Amino acid sequence: MAEESPPLSPPAEESIEAETDTAPEPEPESGEPAPETASETGFVCGSEERVRSACKGLHFYKEHESRRYCVLHYPDKEKSADFKAALDGKLNNKDFDFRGVWFPDEVDLRSFEFSADADFSNAQFRTNAYFDDATFSANARFSHTAFSADANFNLAKFVEFANFSEAKFGAKARFLAAKFSANAGFRDARFSADASFCGATFGANAFFGGATFSGDVDFSYAVFHDHLRFSGTQSFGRSSLDLQFVRVEKPDRVSFHSVKLHPHWLVNVDPRDFAFIDVSWEWTAKSIEREIQNITNKKSVVAPSPACHSLRSARRKRRSEQPL
């Protein structure tokens, strides 16, 4: 394997960095409503100004540490019943602006269809979040979002841009058999536990520049149709990367820049056209014998995990049942 190759220079319109770095995330994007006050009575929510657009139509709920909040942004679990009523109201009205919202309980939005832009940027999920089999028909924004418990996006469909830049995954992050039809941005995201993209499909650019992985990362059986990028000296830390049987449509657009890799992470994948730029292979820490042993010990060398296999089968079945 070559350890260096010329840097990639994709066309500007194909660059996912152009998608994620165009403007600072906290600022409202072009065409979006500017932050508003929560009601016409003079109440202004104590949340940060950039997320107050989610308060529209809501009144003062309670004080917390001398600040007055609406029910969506009030940062305490005691609001559960009132919060659910407000959440259901927004969903029924197809208002998917959840910027900075403090979710106190388990969120179950499995199979939900977000027919317009869904904005969860700066939101906080205190318990498990389930977006399995959800459809995001427009942009999905989870930038700066904090998941304190498991984040589940298995079989989710992202039709437009999926932005998870600087998201914090405090527990397991599951994107098994998820489908990203447009760009997927995980710039500077932090994965504190295992992350699985097993069987996921990336139809455009997939950018993980600056992401930090503290647990194992599974991309086995994933499909990449365009750019795949990892960069940053702390990208993987002590974790492991699994790329077994990954299918790459344009292998010359896969790049690893300034990361630490181990050869056994690339078992059952053809990396000959990948770009390895300033990669450290850690040969002083891992001998050839230990690399061979690691390959022998990999439990999923032949087949994906049962969960991944089941979800991939379900996706194939749905595809076959769709009318021509």
C-alpha positions as CSV (number, residue, x, y, z in Angstrom):
1,M,0.0,0.0,0.0
2,A,1.3,3.4,-0.9
3,E,1.4,5.7,2.1
4,E,1.2,8.9,0.1
5,S,-0.5,10.1,-3.0
6,P,-1.3,13.6,-4.3
7,P,-4.0,15.5,-2.4
8,L,-7.4,15.2,-3.8
9,S,-8.8,18.2,-5.6
10,P,-12.5,17.6,-6.3
11,P,-14.5,20.2,-8.2
12,A,-16.0,22.9,-5.9
13,E,-19.5,21.7,-6.4
14,E,-18.6,18.2,-5.2
15,S,-16.7,19.3,-2.1
16,I,-18.5,18.6,1.1
17,E,-16.3,21.1,2.9
18,A,-18.1,23.8,0.9
19,E,-21.3,22.4,2.3
20,T,-20.1,22.4,6.0
21,D,-17.8,25.3,6.1
22,T,-19.7,28.0,4.1
23,A,-21.0,29.8,7.2
24,P,-20.8,29.3,11.0
25,E,-23.5,26.9,12.0
26,P,-25.0,29.0,14.8
27,E,-26.1,31.6,12.3
28,P,-29.5,31.2,10.5
29,E,-29.1,30.0,7.0
30,S,-30.3,31.9,3.9
31,G,-34.0,31.7,3.5
32,E,-34.6,30.6,7.1
33,P,-36.6,32.7,9.6
34,A,-34.7,34.9,11.9
35,P,-34.9,34.1,15.6
36,E,-38.1,35.3,17.0
37,T,-39.5,36.0,20.5
38,A,-41.7,33.3,22.0
39,S,-44.9,35.3,22.0
40,E,-46.5,38.7,21.5
41,T,-46.7,39.4,25.2
42,G,-43.1,40.5,25.5
43,F,-41.8,37.2,26.8
44,V,-38.3,36.4,25.5
45,C,-37.0,32.9,26.2
46,G,-33.8,32.6,28.2
47,S,-32.3,30.3,25.5
48,E,-29.6,31.6,23.2
49,E,-30.9,34.0,20.6
50,R,-29.9,31.8,17.7
51,V,-32.3,29.0,18.7
52,R,-35.3,31.1,19.7
53,S,-37.1,30.5,16.4
54,A,-38.1,27.1,17.9
55,C,-40.1,29.0,20.6
56,K,-42.5,30.6,18.1
57,G,-46.0,30.8,19.6
58,L,-44.9,29.6,23.1
59,H,-45.3,31.5,26.3
60,F,-43.2,31.6,29.5
61,Y,-43.0,28.2,31.2
62,K,-40.7,28.2,34.2
63,E,-37.5,29.8,35.5
64,H,-34.3,28.0,35.8
65,E,-31.3,29.6,37.5
66,S,-32.9,33.0,37.2
67,R,-33.6,32.7,33.5
68,R,-37.1,32.4,32.0
69,Y,-37.7,29.7,29.5
70,C,-40.4,28.3,27.2
71,V,-41.3,24.7,27.7
72,L,-39.1,23.5,24.8
73,H,-35.9,25.0,26.1
74,Y,-36.5,24.7,29.8
75,P,-33.5,22.4,30.9
76,D,-35.1,20.1,33.4
77,K,-36.7,16.7,33.3
78,E,-39.7,17.7,35.4
79,K,-41.4,19.2,32.3
80,S,-42.1,15.8,30.7
81,A,-45.9,15.9,30.2
82,D,-46.0,19.6,29.1
83,F,-43.1,19.1,26.8
84,K,-44.7,16.1,25.1
85,A,-47.8,18.2,24.4
86,A,-45.7,21.0,22.8
87,L,-43.6,18.4,20.8
88,D,-46.7,16.7,19.4
89,G,-48.1,20.1,18.5
90,K,-45.1,21.0,16.5
91,L,-44.9,17.6,14.7
92,N,-48.6,17.8,13.9
93,N,-48.1,21.2,12.4
94,K,-45.1,20.0,10.4
95,D,-43.0,22.5,12.3
96,F,-39.6,20.8,12.5
97,D,-37.6,23.6,14.0
98,F,-36.1,22.1,17.2
99,R,-33.0,24.3,17.5
100,G,-31.6,24.1,21.0
101,V,-34.5,22.1,22.3
102,W,-33.9,20.2,25.6
103,F,-35.4,16.7,25.2
104,P,-36.1,15.3,28.7
105,D,-37.3,11.8,27.8
106,E,-36.8,9.1,25.2
107,V,-37.6,10.3,21.8
108,D,-39.3,7.9,19.5
109,L,-39.6,9.2,15.9
110,R,-39.2,5.8,14.2
111,S,-40.7,5.8,10.7
112,F,-41.6,9.5,11.0
113,E,-41.5,11.5,7.7
114,F,-39.9,14.9,8.0
115,S,-41.5,16.5,4.9
116,A,-39.6,19.9,5.3
117,D,-36.2,20.9,6.8
118,A,-35.7,19.3,10.1
119,D,-33.4,21.4,12.3
120,F,-32.2,19.8,15.6
121,S,-29.0,21.8,15.7
122,N,-27.8,22.6,19.3
123,A,-30.5,20.3,20.7
124,Q,-29.9,18.1,23.7
125,F,-31.2,14.5,23.9
126,R,-30.9,13.4,27.5
127,T,-32.0,9.8,26.9
128,N,-32.2,7.4,23.9
129,A,-33.2,9.0,20.5
130,Y,-34.8,6.7,17.9
131,F,-35.0,8.0,14.3
132,D,-34.9,4.4,12.9
133,D,-36.5,4.2,9.5
134,A,-37.3,7.9,9.5
135,T,-37.3,9.8,6.2
136,F,-35.8,13.3,6.0
137,S,-37.1,14.6,2.7
138,A,-35.3,17.9,3.1
139,N,-32.2,19.0,4.9
140,A,-31.5,17.3,8.2
141,R,-29.5,19.4,10.6
142,F,-28.0,17.9,13.7
143,S,-24.9,20.1,14.0
144,H,-23.7,20.8,17.5
145,T,-26.4,18.4,18.8
146,A,-25.6,16.5,22.0
147,F,-26.8,12.9,22.3
148,S,-26.2,11.9,26.0
149,A,-27.6,8.3,25.3
150,D,-27.8,6.1,22.3
151,A,-28.5,7.8,18.9
152,N,-30.3,5.4,16.5
153,F,-30.7,6.2,12.8
154,N,-30.9,2.6,11.5
155,L,-32.5,2.5,8.0
156,A,-33.0,6.2,8.1
157,K,-33.2,7.9,4.7
158,F,-31.6,11.3,4.2
159,V,-32.7,12.7,0.9
160,E,-30.9,16.0,1.1
161,F,-27.9,17.3,3.0
162,A,-27.4,15.5,6.4
163,N,-25.3,17.8,8.7
164,F,-23.9,16.2,11.9
165,S,-20.9,18.6,12.1
166,E,-19.7,19.0,15.7
167,A,-22.4,16.7,17.0
168,K,-21.5,14.9,20.2
169,F,-22.5,11.2,20.5
170,G,-22.1,10.4,24.2
171,A,-23.1,6.7,23.8
172,K,-23.6,4.4,20.8
173,A,-24.3,5.9,17.4
174,R,-26.0,3.6,15.1
175,F,-26.5,4.3,11.4
176,L,-26.9,0.7,10.2
177,A,-28.2,0.5,6.6
178,A,-28.9,4.2,6.6
179,K,-29.1,5.8,3.2
180,F,-27.5,9.2,2.5
181,S,-28.6,10.3,-0.9
182,A,-26.8,13.7,-0.8
183,N,-23.8,15.0,1.1
184,A,-23.2,13.7,4.7
185,G,-21.1,15.9,6.9
186,F,-19.7,14.7,10.2
187,R,-17.0,17.3,10.5
188,D,-15.5,17.5,14.0
189,A,-18.1,15.2,15.4
190,R,-17.2,13.4,18.6
191,F,-18.1,9.7,19.0
192,S,-17.5,8.7,22.6
193,A,-18.6,5.1,22.2
194,D,-18.9,2.6,19.3
195,A,-20.2,4.0,16.0
196,S,-21.7,1.7,13.3
197,F,-22.4,2.6,9.7
198,C,-22.5,-1.0,8.7
199,G,-24.3,-1.4,5.4
200,A,-24.9,2.3,5.0
201,T,-25.1,3.9,1.5
202,F,-23.5,7.2,0.8
203,G,-24.7,8.6,-2.5
204,A,-22.5,11.7,-2.5
205,N,-19.7,13.0,-0.3
206,A,-19.1,11.6,3.1
207,F,-16.8,13.9,5.2
208,F,-15.4,12.9,8.6
209,G,-12.6,15.5,8.7
210,G,-11.6,16.2,12.3
211,A,-14.0,13.7,13.8
212,T,-12.9,12.0,17.0
213,F,-13.7,8.3,17.6
214,S,-13.2,6.9,21.1
215,G,-14.9,3.5,20.4
216,D,-14.8,1.1,17.5
217,V,-16.0,2.3,14.1
218,D,-17.8,-0.1,11.7
219,F,-18.1,0.8,8.0
220,S,-18.3,-2.8,6.9
221,Y,-20.4,-3.5,3.8
222,A,-21.0,0.2,3.4
223,V,-21.3,1.7,-0.1
224,F,-19.6,4.9,-1.1
225,H,-20.5,6.5,-4.5
226,D,-18.2,9.6,-4.2
227,H,-15.7,11.1,-1.7
228,L,-14.9,9.6,1.6
229,R,-12.5,11.6,3.8
230,F,-10.9,11.1,7.2
231,S,-8.5,13.7,8.5
232,G,-7.1,14.7,11.8
233,T,-4.3,13.3,14.0
234,Q,-6.8,12.3,16.7
235,S,-9.4,10.8,14.5
236,F,-9.3,7.3,15.8
237,G,-7.4,7.4,19.1
238,R,-7.5,4.0,20.7
239,S,-10.5,2.8,18.7
240,S,-10.5,0.5,15.7
241,L,-11.9,1.0,12.1
242,D,-13.6,-1.8,10.2
243,L,-13.9,-1.4,6.4
244,Q,-14.5,-5.0,5.5
245,F,-16.3,-5.6,2.2
246,V,-16.9,-1.9,1.7
247,R,-17.8,-1.0,-1.8
248,V,-16.2,2.1,-3.2
249,E,-17.4,3.4,-6.6
250,K,-14.6,5.9,-6.9
251,P,-11.6,4.6,-4.8
252,D,-9.4,7.5,-5.9
253,R,-11.7,9.8,-3.9
254,V,-11.1,8.0,-0.6
255,S,-8.5,9.8,1.5
256,F,-6.9,9.4,4.9
257,H,-5.0,12.5,6.0
258,S,-2.9,12.8,9.1
259,V,-4.5,9.8,10.9
260,K,-3.2,6.7,12.7
261,L,-4.1,3.4,11.0
262,H,-3.4,-0.3,11.4
263,P,-3.1,-2.6,8.4
264,H,-5.7,-5.1,9.8
265,W,-8.3,-2.4,9.6
266,L,-8.2,-2.7,5.8
267,V,-8.8,-6.4,5.6
268,N,-11.2,-7.5,2.8
269,V,-11.1,-4.1,1.1
270,D,-9.0,-3.0,-1.9
271,P,-7.2,0.2,-0.8
272,R,-4.7,0.4,-3.8
273,D,-6.3,3.6,-5.1
274,F,-6.9,5.2,-1.7
275,A,-5.0,8.4,-0.8
276,F,-2.8,7.9,2.3
277,I,-1.4,11.3,3.2
278,D,0.8,11.7,6.3
279,V,-0.5,8.5,7.7
280,S,1.1,6.9,10.7
281,W,1.0,3.0,10.6
282,E,2.2,2.6,14.2
283,W,4.6,-0.2,13.4
284,T,6.5,0.4,16.6
285,A,3.4,-0.4,18.6
286,K,2.1,-3.2,16.4
287,S,4.4,-6.0,15.1
288,I,3.6,-7.9,12.0
289,E,2.8,-10.9,14.1
290,R,0.2,-9.0,16.1
291,E,-1.3,-7.6,13.0
292,I,-1.8,-11.2,11.7
293,Q,-3.2,-12.2,15.0
294,N,-5.7,-9.3,14.9
295,I,-6.9,-10.3,11.5
296,T,-7.3,-13.9,12.8
297,N,-9.2,-12.7,15.8
298,K,-11.7,-10.5,13.9
299,K,-15.1,-12.0,14.5
300,S,-16.7,-10.4,11.5
301,V,-14.2,-11.2,8.8
302,V,-16.7,-13.3,6.8
303,A,-20.1,-11.8,7.6
304,P,-21.6,-8.6,9.0
305,S,-23.1,-8.5,12.5
306,P,-26.6,-10.1,12.8
307,A,-28.2,-6.7,13.3
308,C,-26.5,-5.3,10.2
309,H,-27.3,-8.3,8.1
310,S,-31.0,-8.1,9.2
311,L,-31.3,-4.4,8.4
312,R,-29.6,-4.8,5.0
313,S,-31.9,-7.6,4.2
314,A,-34.9,-5.5,5.1
315,R,-33.7,-2.7,2.9
316,R,-33.2,-5.0,-0.1
317,K,-36.7,-6.5,0.5
318,R,-38.3,-3.0,0.5
319,R,-36.4,-2.1,-2.7
320,S,-37.7,-5.2,-4.5
321,E,-41.3,-4.5,-3.4
322,Q,-41.3,-1.0,-4.8
323,P,-43.4,-0.6,-8.0
324,L,-41.5,-0.2,-11.2
